[in-house]
Amino acid sequence: MSTSTTAEPNHEDRLSEQEFRDRLRELPPSAKLVAKVLETDAPLSQGQLAEESLLPDRTVRYALNRLEDSDLVGSRYSFKDARKQVYFLNT
């Protein structure tokens, strides 16, 4: 899992809807589910994603890694708890 402190992308850095869908199409179902949860309720921590998606923590970590490798998800430190990362979509 990345520990980057990437800020949420501005409008110019975001992927087009079609490019986002094309990249997401190649990923496993767990990554698609995590992306869907983030689409409706972001930013979320890894624990919150596991809770919302009903996936095991390990599966959520794997999904986030795959999404980050495809540049579909970004992360930053939580404003509420600086020990945690929160994740958001790059759309």
C-alpha positions in Angstrom: 0.0 0.0 0.0 1.3 3.4 -0.9 2.0 6.0 1.7 2.0 8.9 -0.7 0.5 12.1 0.5 -1.0 12.9 -2.9 -3.6 15.6 -2.6 -6.9 15.1 -4.4 -6.4 15.8 -8.1 -7.5 19.1 -9.6 -9.8 19.1 -12.6 -6.9 19.0 -15.2 -5.4 15.9 -13.6 -8.5 13.8 -13.4 -9.2 10.9 -15.7 -12.0 11.1 -18.2 -15.0 8.9 -17.5 -14.2 6.6 -20.4 -10.6 6.3 -19.5 -11.5 5.5 -15.9 -14.0 2.8 -17.0 -11.5 1.3 -19.4 -8.8 1.0 -16.7 -11.3 -0.3 -14.1 -12.6 -2.9 -16.5 -9.3 -4.8 -16.4 -9.2 -5.0 -12.6 -10.5 -7.8 -10.3 -14.1 -7.7 -8.9 -12.8 -6.7 -5.4 -11.2 -3.5 -6.9 -14.4 -2.7 -8.8 -16.4 -3.0 -5.6 -14.0 -0.8 -3.6 -14.2 1.8 -6.5 -18.0 1.7 -6.3 -18.0 2.2 -2.6 -15.6 5.2 -3.0 -17.8 6.5 -5.8 -20.7 6.9 -3.3 -18.9 7.8 -0.1 -15.3 9.1 -0.3 -12.9 9.7 1.2 -12.7 6.6 3.3 -10.0 4.8 5.3 -9.1 1.2 4.6 -11.1 0.1 7.7 -14.1 2.0 6.6 -13.9 0.5 3.1 -13.7 -3.0 4.6 -16.8 -2.2 6.7 -18.8 -0.7 3.8 -17.8 -3.3 1.2 -18.1 -6.3 3.6 -14.7 -7.5 2.2 -11.9 -8.7 4.5 -9.1 -6.2 5.3 -6.6 -8.1 3.2 -8.8 -8.1 0.2 -9.4 -4.3 0.5 -5.6 -3.8 0.7 -5.1 -5.8 -2.4 -7.9 -3.9 -4.2 -6.5 -0.5 -3.2 -3.0 -1.5 -4.4 -4.4 -2.5 -7.8 -6.5 0.7 -8.0 -3.4 2.8 -7.0 -1.2 1.0 -9.6 -3.8 1.9 -12.3 -3.9 5.5 -11.0 -7.6 5.2 -10.3 -7.4 6.0 -6.6 -5.4 8.5 -4.6 -4.7 8.8 -0.9 -3.9 11.4 1.7 -3.7 11.6 5.4 -6.9 11.8 7.3 -7.8 15.3 8.7 -9.5 13.5 11.7 -6.7 11.1 12.4 -3.3 11.8 10.9 -2.2 8.1 11.5 -4.7 7.0 8.9 -4.8 7.3 5.1 -8.0 8.0 3.3 -8.7 7.1 -0.3 -10.6 8.8 -3.1 -11.2 8.2 -6.8 -9.3 10.0 -9.5 -12.3 10.8 -11.6 
